Amino acid sequence: MNITTAKQTARETFAKFFNPAMRLEHGCDTLQIDPGDELREECSTLPRGAHLIAASRVSVHADDRHLWVFLCTLETSDGVEFVTWRANDGRTGDTAGCYLRNDYDTADQAVAGFHARARR
């Protein structure tokens, strides 16, 4: 399984479950979220081999606005998995990065898990 396959899986999942009128621009190994909430591919927040499907703030509360949930495909030795990560975007001074990983067998399960962990 190669990185192109993981990227293609991410694009197909985005088109199926999210707004197909939008293009999924972010399919690389890196992601940074700036204060304007734009996704940028300039800094290593996602682990290598991960491809973004969707991202959402975990909360609208001001104290939690640095926390995000990412829905990704991840290339592993067994193939391509669907994963969600809770993440800290680093704007509180902590090191930006992903934590609390959840793995899923299917895209349906992964999308449901993403929505369950996304903004409330």
Residue pairs with C-beta under 8 A, 6 or more apart in sequence:
1 75
1 79
1 80
2 75
3 49
3 51
3 75
5 75
5 80
6 49
6 50
6 51
6 73
6 74
6 75
6 80
7 27
7 51
7 73
9 51
9 73
9 80
10 24
10 27
10 51
10 52
10 53
10 72
10 73
11 24
11 27
13 53
13 71
13 73
13 82
13 107
13 110
13 111
14 24
14 53
14 54
15 24
16 107
17 53
17 107
17 111
18 53
18 54
24 52
24 53
25 39
26 39
26 41
26 51
26 52
27 51
27 52
28 41
28 51
29 44
29 46
29 47
29 48
29 49
29 50
29 51
30 41
30 42
30 43
30 44
30 45
30 46
31 39
31 40
31 41
31 43
31 45
31 46
31 52
31 55
31 70
32 39
32 40
32 41
32 42
32 43
32 45
32 89
32 96
33 39
33 40
33 45
33 55
33 68
33 89
34 40
35 91
37 57
39 52
39 55
43 96
45 87
45 89
45 90
45 96
45 97
45 98
46 52
46 70
46 72
46 85
46 98
47 74
47 98
49 74
49 75
49 76
50 70
50 72
50 73
50 74
50 75
50 83
51 72
51 73
51 74
52 70
52 71
52 72
53 71
53 72
53 73
53 110
53 114
54 70
54 71
54 114
55 68
55 69
55 70
55 71
56 68
56 69
56 114
56 118
56 119
57 64
57 65
57 67
57 68
57 118
57 119
58 64
58 67
58 68
58 69
58 86
58 117
58 118
58 119
58 120
59 65
59 67
59 119
59 120
60 119
60 120
65 91
66 88
66 89
66 90
66 91
66 92
66 94
67 86
67 87
67 88
67 89
68 86
68 87
68 88
68 89
69 84
69 85
69 86
69 87
69 114
69 117
69 118
70 84
70 85
70 87
70 98
71 82
71 83
71 84
71 110
71 111
71 113
71 114
72 82
72 83
72 84
72 85
73 80
73 81
73 82
73 83
74 80
74 81
74 82
74 83
81 103
81 104
82 103
82 104
82 105
82 106
82 107
82 109
82 110
83 101
83 102
83 103
83 104
83 110
84 101
84 102
84 104
84 110
84 113
84 114
84 117
85 98
85 99
85 100
85 101
85 102
86 98
86 99
86 100
86 117
87 96
87 97
87 98
87 99
88 94
88 95
88 96
88 97
88 99
89 96
90 96
90 97
102 113
102 117
104 110
104 113
